[in-house]
Amino acid sequence: MTPLTALLQQPVHAIAPLLDPVPEPSEVTPGWGAAVLVVGLIVATVLLWFSMRKQLGRIRFREEPDASDDDGSVDQAPRDVGRENGRGPV
């Protein structure tokens, strides 16, 4: 530490206790700011949960046909899904 830095820090160390005194342990209480923050996080989590549930409800899966038709036979023909002009998917 340079002598100039040490000289400049001396007045700050002397004035700091006067500007912001250390509270007594009996004076320390939980703050409202932390309580508001926790409640805000809980509200945000609940809102995100409902939004996610709504979005997942909008997903529509392709319905597969029943395994058996009216005559009891099972369709075994391959399907060319996503193929155009005889080429496979890109």
Protein Blocks (a to p, Z undefined) as FASTA:
>chain_A
ZZklmmmmmmmmmmmmmmmccddfklpccdfklmmmmmmmmmmmmmmmmmmmmmmmmpcc
dddddfbdfkopacfbdcdehiaehiacZZ
